[in-house]
Amino acid sequence: MLLWKAADDTALAAFSRAADAPVPAVTCAIARAFAVELGAADVPIAWATQVHGNAVLDPSRPAAGATIHAGEGDILASCETGFALVVQTADCVPILLAAPGAVSAVHAGWRGTARGAAVTAVRHLAARYGVSPESIRAFLGPAIGPCCYEVGGDVAVNFAGEFVRRGCGGKFLVNLQAANRAQLAAEGVPESSIAAEPRCTRCGGADLASYRRDGARAGRMIALIALRAGE
C-alpha cells in the first residue's frame, strides 16, 4: 500500500498507493489500514469531508486507536504529537507540511488551488502555531499532471499563464502540482524544502488512483502526516 514515505525527522509523512474505496467512510477505512502498514496501528487519526475549498480544521487528539471525523474542510492542522491527519485523493494534489511544532495535511484540487489552500495552510501554521515558513518541509503526492489534466477555459482562467498551455479543441492543460509548489515558495517555504512525486495519476500506472481515468470505479490514495514525539 505504501507509495512514498518522506525522510523527515519531525514528522511521519507518507503517501499510499490506490486502494478500493468502500462506502461509507472511505477515508476512515483506508487511512486505518495505511496506518497499520506504517507500523502505527494505534495512532489516532483525523479526517475530513473534503469540499474543494480552503477551510482549516484543527481537531483535538482523540484516544489511541480512534479515528475521528473533523468536519468539512480541505486543510487539517495540529500541534499534537502522535496524531495523524489524513486527506484522500484521486487526481487532486495531496500536500503534507511538516515543521517543528506543527503539521498540516492539505487537499488541493483545481478549486482549492485557485483559492490558495496551500497558502492558507502555511499562514495558518504561522498564525496559530508560531511556525516560520522557512522551517516548513513540504511533500506533494502524486496528482494528475499537465499531460492529462485537460480543462475548459472557465477553469484555466483561474491560473497564471505559466501553469497553463493550450490543448486541442479549445481545451487547456493545467499543471496543478506546479501551481501549488509556486504558492508554497511564494509564502516563504524554501524551494529546497519542497519535494514531489512526479508521476501523473491518470497515466502513471494502475497503482495510482485517478477519477479522470476510472470514474466512479476509482480508488483513493491516502496522504498521512503525524508530528513525532519530542517535537
ZAMARGU-4260 file (C-alpha; in steps of 0.2 Angstrom, whole numbers, plus 5000, padded with zeros to 4 digits):
<rodrens>
0) 5000/5000/5000 | 5015/5012/5004 | 5020/5023/4989 | 5031/5035/4997 | 5037/5038/5014
5) 5046/5055/5016 | 5063/5056/5025 | 5059/5068/5039 | 5064/5069/5057 | 5050/5080/5063
10) 5035/5070/5056 | 5029/5054/5049 | 5024/5059/5032 | 5018/5046/5019 | 5008/5043/5004
15) 4998/5027/4999 | 4995/5018/4983 | 4977/5017/4976 | 4966/5007/4987 | 4947/5002/4985
20) 4936/5015/4991 | 4922/5007/5002 | 4907/5017/5005 | 4903/5025/5018 | 4919/5031/5027
25) 4931/5030/5013 | 4945/5039/5021 | 4942/5031/5038 | 4944/5014/5032 | 4959/5016/5020
30) 4968/5028/5032 | 4967/5015/5047 | 4974/5001/5035 | 4988/5013/5029 | 4992/5017/5047
35) 4994/4998/5051 | 5005/4996/5037 | 5016/5010/5043 | 5018/5002/5060 | 5007/5014/5068
40) 4991/5004/5071 | 4985/5013/5086 | 4989/5031/5081 | 4973/5042/5082 | 4968/5048/5065
45) 4958/5064/5060 | 4950/5065/5043 | 4938/5077/5035 | 4924/5078/5022 | 4933/5087/5008
50) 4923/5101/4999 | 4936/5108/4987 | 4939/5124/4997 | 4952/5131/5009 | 4944/5130/5026
55) 4955/5124/5040 | 4951/5112/5054 | 4961/5110/5070 | 4955/5094/5078 | 4959/5088/5095
60) 4968/5072/5098 | 4956/5058/5102 | 4961/5042/5111 | 4974/5030/5105 | 4967/5019/5090
65) 4952/5031/5087 | 4948/5038/5070 | 4938/5054/5071 | 4928/5065/5058 | 4934/5083/5060
70) 4921/5091/5049 | 4920/5099/5032 | 4936/5106/5026 | 4952/5103/5015 | 4965/5108/5027
75) 4969/5099/5043 | 4982/5106/5056 | 4988/5101/5073 | 5002/5103/5085 | 4999/5087/5095
80) 5012/5073/5093 | 5007/5055/5088 | 4991/5062/5080 | 4989/5058/5061 | 4980/5070/5049
85) 4974/5062/5033 | 4967/5068/5016 | 4962/5057/5002 | 4964/5060/4983 | 4961/5053/4966
90) 4969/5066/4955 | 4969/5081/4966 | 4986/5087/4974 | 4989/5080/4992 | 5001/5091/5002
95) 5009/5087/5018 | 5018/5101/5028 | 5030/5097/5042 | 5038/5109/5054 | 5045/5109/5072
100) 5029/5110/5082 | 5015/5108/5070 | 5010/5098/5054 | 4996/5100/5041 | 4988/5090/5028
105) 4980/5098/5013 | 4969/5093/4999 | 4970/5104/4983 | 4960/5101/4968 | 4958/5115/4955
110) 4946/5124/4966 | 4957/5123/4981 | 4972/5128/4972 | 4964/5143/4964 | 4958/5148/4982
115) 4976/5146/4988 | 4973/5131/5000 | 4992/5129/5001 | 4994/5147/5005 | 4981/5146/5019
120) 4989/5131/5027 | 5006/5140/5028 | 4998/5156/5035 | 4988/5146/5047 | 5003/5136/5054
125) 5012/5153/5057 | 4997/5162/5065 | 4991/5148/5076 | 5006/5138/5080 | 5020/5150/5078
130) 5028/5141/5063 | 5041/5150/5052 | 5038/5146/5034 | 5056/5144/5032 | 5056/5129/5044
135) 5042/5120/5034 | 5046/5105/5023 | 5033/5101/5010 | 5029/5085/5002 | 5017/5084/4987
140) 5010/5067/4982 | 5005/5061/4965 | 4992/5071/4956 | 4985/5072/4938 | 4999/5080/4928
145) 4999/5093/4914 | 5000/5079/4902 | 4982/5074/4906 | 4973/5087/4915 | 4963/5095/4901
150) 4950/5108/4906 | 4939/5121/4899 | 4943/5140/4898 | 4932/5143/4913 | 4944/5133/4924
155) 4960/5138/4915 | 4956/5157/4918 | 4960/5154/4937 | 4978/5150/4934 | 4993/5160/4929
160) 4999/5158/4911 | 5015/5148/4917 | 5004/5134/4923 | 4993/5133/4908 | 4995/5128/4890
165) 4983/5126/4876 | 4977/5109/4871 | 4966/5103/4857 | 4949/5108/4853 | 4949/5124/4863
170) 4954/5115/4879 | 4968/5119/4891 | 4981/5109/4901 | 4984/5114/4919 | 4999/5110/4930
175) 4991/5109/4947 | 5006/5102/4956 | 5017/5116/4949 | 5004/5129/4954 | 5005/5123/4972
180) 5024/5122/4973 | 5024/5140/4967 | 5011/5145/4981 | 5022/5137/4994 | 5038/5145/4988
185) 5029/5162/4987 | 5024/5160/5005 | 5042/5158/5011 | 5044/5139/5010 | 5062/5136/5003
190) 5062/5128/4986 | 5075/5116/4993 | 5062/5110/5006 | 5048/5106/4993 | 5048/5088/4987
195) 5036/5080/4975 | 5031/5063/4967 | 5031/5067/4949 | 5020/5053/4942 | 5003/5058/4934
200) 4989/5049/4942 | 4980/5047/4926 | 4994/5040/4915 | 5007/5035/4928 | 5001/5017/4932
205) 4987/5007/4940 | 4994/5009/4957 | 4989/5027/4957 | 4970/5032/4959 | 4963/5043/4946
210) 4945/5049/4944 | 4948/5055/4927 | 4954/5038/4921 | 4942/5027/4931 | 4927/5037/4935
215) 4916/5031/4949 | 4927/5015/4950 | 4942/5025/4955 | 4950/5020/4971 | 4958/5033/4983
220) 4975/5037/4990 | 4979/5042/5007 | 4991/5056/5012 | 4995/5055/5031 | 5006/5065/5042
225) 5009/5065/5061 | 5021/5075/5072 | 5034/5064/5080 | 5035/5064/5099 | 5048/5076/5106
230) 5045/5089/5093
</rodrens>
